[in-house]
Amino acid sequence: MARRRSERQCLIFSLCLGLIFLSGFFHMKNKKISKSPKELLMSSMPCRAKTNVMFLKTHKTASSTVLNIMFRFVERYNLTVALPADQLVHLGYPKTFLAHFVEDFETIGQNYNIMCNHLRFNPSEVRKVMAENTFYFSILRNPIPLLESSYIYYKDTVPAFRISKNVNVYLASPLEYYYPENYKQNIYARNIMWFDFGYDNNAVANEKYVQAVLKDIEKNFHLILIADYFDESMILLKHTLCWDLDDVIYFKLNSRSQDTVQTLTPESKERIKTWCSLDWKLYLHFNQSFWNRIEETIGLTLLEKEVNLLRTRQKELMETCLLDQEAVGKDYIKDKALLPFQSGSANILGYNLRQDLDNRTLRTCQKMVMPELQYTSYLYSLQHPHKKRKRLGLPSLWTSSQEKMQLSTPN
Ligand SMILES: Nc1ncnc2c1ncn2[C@@H]1O[C@H](COP(=O)(O)OS(=O)(=O)O)[C@@H](OP(=O)(O)O)[C@H]1O
């Protein structure tokens, strides 16, 4: 009798447990059982800023603006940056990258935090320099405006550009100007992004080969940004690396005056898609994955909100720092130490800073407008004080006593 009662009690207990479980299940189902990647990212879990980062600096893709962001981050966290050795200003480019192109690689070894100067990607050699858990990213730009930009910037140095009358004439029949014996000097004239990633920019664009390369890039890089959506790219970067908004605030660098931009005809635009078909396919693929990544992580609503915040902060800093509130032509840059490198037929713009800034603000503003070569050389002196300075043929930004103070004061 007692046994039967205890069996009944056990049955009732099991039924109750079952009901509790089922009600919990339905409740959860209504509320969604698992978190989407977006929810996971947005949850208030604190994250830690990634400080081991390699940026593949592609050409004419807004990469100097990204380099400036990276260099300021280096200073904020006092990181070690893999800089070009000796008098080099690029990491051996256009040669395929080798670890010994980095200053002091023999002593520092696989311990650099950041690498972002121009190089032709070579994963095994890059890994010799960068820490194990490094985050790899790069940036692509629509090949149509990119080729026009490249044409003007390399007009005097690239044979195919030099001997053609203008960009539209070049694109009407590129093979009239692009000779196979000049492949090496003509890299900027066809599929330059493909070349920067380490691949053959004259390869035949068959589907199998292209797919294999895209897979390879996906294996080597955690993130590919898109210059045509630069602000959106900065927000995605900030979220992915767990950086602050101020870490990705920038002033546009290395842009041209409007009168040195050539208008592409509709035919030329179409021709670029076939002449640079490797870059075109590369761009289409990663533009798609860029937007997929935004959807999966931040979502469009938060993206828009953060892009607006970024622009507001950028405007604030422009008002604080800049005399003219905008970039000015090379002849109007007052402090020649802040003159960006000039090339080809381009008039590369720079900035004038306000005169009334206190020392600390001045230093922040100077760093934001500092062109690639000057910043590379400055960090080189900071990091390798006993080596011979890089000679840029430009006046120094600071007098030697100011410089000594800069070098000895932490940021
Ligand atoms: N923030 C932002 N958004 C959009 N576009 C930008 C940005 N910053 C730079 N740029 C444009 O990028 C071009 C310069 O690219 P790079 O700095 O990569 O050139 S370089 O290879 O280092 O010489 C150059 O393009 P062109 O003006 O068409 O030549 C810059 O205007």
The ligand as an ORCA input file, in Angstrom:
! r2SCAN-3c Opt
* xyz 0 1
  N      38.116     58.665    -45.874
  C      38.158     58.487    -47.180
  N      37.061     58.126    -47.860
  C      37.088     57.960    -49.187
  N      38.204     58.115    -49.934
  C      39.317     58.472    -49.302
  C      39.368     58.657    -47.895
  N      40.621     58.983    -47.567
  C      41.327     59.003    -48.708
  N      40.554     58.702    -49.750
  C      40.928     58.629    -51.174
  O      41.848     57.550    -51.339
  C      42.784     57.876    -52.376
  C      44.191     57.775    -51.829
  O      44.411     56.442    -51.523
  P      45.697     55.913    -50.756
  O      45.941     56.752    -49.574
  O      45.492     54.471    -50.550
  O      46.819     56.149    -51.838
  S      48.336     55.641    -51.807
  O      48.373     54.378    -52.539
  O      48.769     55.484    -50.429
  O      49.080     56.705    -52.517
  C      42.418     59.257    -52.838
  O      41.548     59.105    -53.946
  P      41.581     60.118    -55.194
  O      41.283     61.475    -54.608
  O      40.513     59.628    -56.105
  O      42.947     60.055    -55.771
  C      41.688     59.842    -51.642
  O      40.810     60.882    -51.993
*
